[in-house]
Amino acid sequence: MKLHQQRTCIGCRTVTSKNELLRWVLTDGAPLKVVSLDLEGSAFGRGTWTHATQKCVRQAVQRKAFARTFRSAVDDSQVAQAFTAYEDQLAASQQSGKHDESGSEI
């Protein structure tokens, strides 16, 4: 029996399956590193996780959880915009009747 990997949401601090969470990573930026969304879940380096809700993402930014998790000063000003773009992309794919991963119709 295969165990599901568990991760902690840095917004609400709830432990859940990593399949239910979004992964965030650091990318190079000047002068600070920038937090960006890793939809594939395969970006190199340390990642951190949040639920796919505005509430958890907002809490993570307010609590400065990204800087604490990545153990460095980070620019998290674009996090809310990246999450909104993700939600818009998700809504558009649901309206078109296409399933994101396989491309098949629902």
MIKOLKE-67539 format. One record per residue: x, z, y of N, C-alpha, C in turn; residue in three letters. Coordinates in steps of 0.05 Angstrom, whole numbers, plus 5000, padded with zeros to 4 digits. Layout:
N
XZYXZYXZYALA;...
END
This chain:
106
501750004976500050005000501850005025MET;501349815043502949785067501849965089LYS;503550115102502650285124502650125150LEU;500750175167500650045193502550195212HIS;504050045227505850165246504250295269GLN;505050535277503650675298505350675323GLN;504050655346505350675372503650845390ARG;504950945412503551115431503050955457THR;500550945466499950825492501150995514CYS;502650875532503951045553501951105575ILE;499550985575497551055595495951295587GLY;494751295564492951515555494351695535CYS;496651625526498251785507496851815479ARG;495251615472493951615446495551455426THR;495951565402497351425381495351255365VAL;496050995362494350815348496050585336THR;494750415320496050195308497150005329SER;499549895324500749725344499249465347LYS;497549395328495849155330493749175352ASN;493149425360491049465380492249495408GLU;494849475411496249525436497649275447LEU;498249275473499849065485502749165489LEU;504648985485507449055487508448965515ARG;509949135528511149085554514149105550TRP;515748925563518648925562519848895589VAL;522448945591523948905616525148625617LEU;524948495640526248245644528048265668THR;530148105670531948125692530648055718ASP;531248215738530248175765532248295784GLY;532048215809533948325829532248475850ALA;532948705858535148875849534349045825PRO;531849065819530949225796529949045774LEU;529949145749528849005727525849005729LYS;524548785720521748755723520348795696VAL;518048935697516448975673514648735669VAL;514648615645512948385640511548415613SER;509348275609507748285585509048115563LEU;509248215539510348075516508048015496ASP;506647795501504347725484505147665455LEU;507447545451508347475424509347715408GLU;510147925423511148165410513948125398GLY;515347925407517947865396520247855416SER;519747935440521847935460524048125453ALA;526448065461528848225454528748485470PHE;529648705457530048955471527849155467GLY;528149375482526249595481523549505492ARG;521449585479518749535489517249795492GLY;515049775506513149995509510349895506THR;508450065501505849975493503650095510TRP;501449945515499050045528496649915514THR;494350055516491849925507491249695526HIS;489649505517488949275532486549335551ALA;486849555566484749625585485949675612THR;484449625633485349675661486049975664GLN;484450145652484850435656487650515646LYS;488350435622490950515611493350395626CYS;493050145634495150015649495450155676VAL;493250205690493350345716494550625713ARG;493850775692494951035688497951025684GLN;498850825668501750805663503350755689ALA;502250585706503550525732503550775749VAL;501250915752501051145769502851375760GLN;503151405734504851625723507751545722ARG;508451305730511151205728512251215700LYS;510451155681511151165653513050945644ALA;512850715658514750495651517650575656PHE;518150685679520850775686521850985667ALA;520051165659520851385641521351265613ARG;519751085604520050975577522550805575THR;523050635596525450465596527950605605PHE;527650855614529951025621531650895643ARG;530350765662531650655686529650585707SER;530650535731528850455753527850175747ALA;525250135749524049885744522049805766VAL;521549545768519649445787517049395771ASP;515149575774512549555760510349455778ASP;511049345801509049255820507449015810SER;508548865791507148625781505548685755GLN;505548925746504248995721501248935722VAL;499949025743497048985746496348695747ALA;497948535761497448245763497848115736GLN;499948185722500448075695498148135676ALA;497048385678494848455661492348305668PHE;491748275694489448115703489647825693THR;492047715695492347435685491947425655ALA;492747625640492247635611489247645606TYR;487847815620484947835617483547575623GLU;484447435644483247175651483746965630ASP;486146965619486846785597485146835572GLN;484847095566483247165543480347085547LEU;479247135570476447055576476046755574ALA;477946605585477846315584477846205556ALA;479546325539479746235511477146305496SER;475846525502473346595489471146415498GLN;471046335523468946155533469245875521GLN;471745785515472145525505471445505475SER;471045735462470245735434472645695415GLY;475045705426477445685410478545955404LYS;479745985380481046225372483946195380HIS;485146395393487846385405489946305384ASP;490146445362492346405344492246155328GLU;489946085317489745855299488845605313SER;487545625336486545385350483945285337GLY;482845415317480445325304478045425320SER;475845285317473445355331472145595317GLU;470745755333469445995322466645925314ILE;
END
